[in-house]
């Protein structure tokens, strides 16, 4: 007989926050370049242990408006924001990350911070 897998109740699950960001640079960047830049920034600023605790996770990036969403553990939001602001270069081109805002849900993040950039 097959048993149903046990799920964690909501009270024991990890709580996440979503950060909306905009990339301002010399040229337009691709999704893969941004994903790599976020991971490299997290590793260089927070280290391996800090990145493991923060659990940064790339969600989505719009190449047209150069805006995107990254997920992070709720206790480490400010640490990831610091890591993103320290980025000055992506693949040899000058660039900076501008944090637009933070929210607990993707729906609210899109409505509040990304609607003006063409997100729905």
N, C-alpha and C positions, 0 to 999 in steps of 0.2 A: 504494500500500500504506500502511496506517495503522500507525504505530509506537506502541508502548506509551509513555505518558509516564514519564519518569524520576522516581523518588521519592528524597527525601533519606534517607540511612541514619540510623538512630536516633542515632548518635554526633554527627551534624551538626544535628539538630533542636533547636529551643529547648526548654529545660527549664522546666517550670511548677511552681508551687506553688498550692495552693488554700487560701483563707482562709475559715473559717466565722465568721459574725458574727451578732449579734443587735441589733435596733434597739429602743431603749427611748425612748418618747416620750409626749406628751400624748394622742395618738390613734393609731389603726392606720393604717399607710401602705400604699399600693399598690405593686405591682411597678415601675411606671413612675416613681413618685416616688423610689424607692430607687435605681433605675438612674441617674436624672439626678443624684441627690445624690452617688453614688460618682464619677461622671465629673466633676462640678463640683469635688468635693474634691480629686481627683487633679490637675486643671488648676490650681486655685488654689494648692495646696501645692507640687507638683512642677514646674509650668510645662508648656509644650507639649513641650519636649524631654525632660524627665523622664518625662512621661506616655507619650511614644512609646517610651522605653526600658523602662519598667515594664510596658507592655502590659496594663493592667487590663482584664479582660473579665468582665462580669456573667454568671453561669451560671444561678442559680436563686434564687427567693425564695418563701418560704411565708408568705402573708399572715395565716394563722391564728396561727402561732407567732411571726411577725415575725423569722424567722431566714433566712439565705441563704448563698450561696456566691459568691465572686469569685475569678477566676484571675489570677495575676500571674507575671511572670518571676521565676525563683528568686533572682536577684541583687538584686531590688528589693522583697522582701517587707516588710522593716522600714519602708521609705519609704512604702508604701501603708498599712500599719498606722498610721503617724503621720498620714497624710492623713485616714484615717477617724476617728481619735480627735479631730481638730480640728473635726469637724462638730458644730455646736451647734443648728442649725436646718434643718428641711426644709419648704419651702413655707410659711414663717411660723409653723410649730409647733415648739416646742422638742423636740429629740431628740438622742440620742447613739448612737454605734456602739460595741458591746462585742465585742471580738474573742474568739471562743471557742477558736480553735486553728488550726493550720496543718498541712497534710499534702501529700504528693506525689501522692496519688490521691484521687478523689472518694469511692470506696468506703470507704476507710479514714477519711476525714474524716467521713462520715455515721455510721460505726460508732462512732467514738471521741468525737465532739463533738456530733453532732446527734441521736443516738438518743434522748436524754432529752427532746427537743423534738418527738418524733413522726415523725421522718424514718426511712425504711427504705432 
